[in-house]
């Protein structure tokens, strides 16, 4: 069974907006809207996680890496 509630429409500048009741809140920053006849369908856009978020979820490696010699660089003549 689908829950139904009335919601208020209002103007936000030159746009029409709708107040979404708390029980229908979407866990998203963006939505897509499409129209089918007289119905508007609003769907959340799944956000692509940032590189920092992806890396923070990775398990640490349990590998001992060998020491690598890192001699200072030699000066170069650039003419």
PEPEGI-V280151 format. One record per run of one state. SS is the DSSP state (2 for helix, 1 for strand, 0 for the rest). FROM is the first residue (numbers start at 1). TO is the last residue. If there is no record, write none. Layout:
# PEPEGI-V280151
{{SS FROM TO} {SS FROM TO}}
This chain:
# PEPEGI-V280151
{{0 1 8} {1 9 12} {0 13 14} {1 15 18} {0 19 21} {2 22 24} {0 25 30} {1 31 36} {0 37 38} {1 39 44} {0 45 50} {2 51 56} {0 57 79}}
